[in-house]
Structure formats: C-alpha cells, structure tokens
Amino acid sequence: MIRKNILGCLLLTGLFFFACKKENNSLIKNATTSAVAPNKISANTLKDSVAGKTEQPVSTPKTENSSLRSSVKNNTIEGRFVARNCENGRFSIVISNSGGTTTFKVYDGKKVISSGKAEISKESDSNEINITMGNIGGIYADDILTIQNYGNSMNEFEHFTQCEDKYLEFAKE
C-alpha cells in the first residue's frame, strides 16, 4: 500500500514537472513575439533593429484595415514626433507612408539610430492606433505617440537609456 502511494506521488510529480516545462516554453515563445522586446536603443549603439524582421500585429477585419489605411493616407499618423520630456527633444520619430508601406526612423538628434517598417493596427472599439516599430510598441491618439520606455523586473527592457521617464510622449510637430 505504501509502495503504491509513493509510486503514485512520483508519477504525479513527474507529470507536474513535464507540464511546467511545456508551459514555460510557450511563455518564452510568446515573450519573443510581443510588441515590446528587451533590446536597447541608445546613442552609442547604432542598430537597425528591424532589418526585415518585423513582428506581425494581431490581424483585424478587412473593413477596419481599409479605414485605417485611408486615415494613414490622410496624413493623420504620418509626421515627425518629438519627445519633449526627454533631454529637451533629443529623440524624435518620423513616420511616413510611401507606396502603401508605413516606415519609421528613430533619431537621436540628427543621427538615425533605428529604422524600418512600421506595423499599424486598430482595435474596433477605440480611437487609439497601435504602432509597432521593430522592437518598440506605441499607442497613437490625439497627435501624441506614447511609448513605454522601460519594463519591470518580470519583463526587463529599456528603449531610450538616456531618458528616465517610464512613458515617453512624442508630440506631433
């Protein structure tokens, strides 16, 4: 009887560890495909974080995409955005649309520190537009692009190492 109980406990323990390992692997895969990744953008590291490896946002119905693309064509998202709350406007982001493709460039002063293709998505019940620029994710609403600059102990990342604010607001010029 005791032998069966011990054997049953060992079997349950083995299944528990197997299930935890499988769940942990799926969490790691999800973390690498999130809009916010643990890469840093600083003035000292000139990196092209996109280089053809952009992440795909959650797909939305075709009717939303067509209305979203028309708002991009009307220059509501395009333009230059400057972070005034970080070293007096040192960092800026330029979003442009050419040939149906939305691109971005992140500037440190006049130096380009990141560029590539921007992915745009919109939730149906919100007037906010989600923008994914390589490893940087932001929300555009009311001519302000808000970016979370750094994470927490469970999700560590920092985009602009020279800025201390948790959320950077890039105002459209």
Secondary structure, DSSP 8 states (H G I E B T S, - for coil): -HHHHHHHHHHHHHHHHHHHHHHHHHHHHHHHTSSS-S--B-SS----S-TT---------HHHHHHHHHHHHTTSS-EEEEETTTTTTTEEEEEEEETTEEEEEEEETTEEEEEEEEEEEE-TT-S-EEEEETTEEEEEETTEEEEE-B--SSS--BSBTT---SEEEEEE-
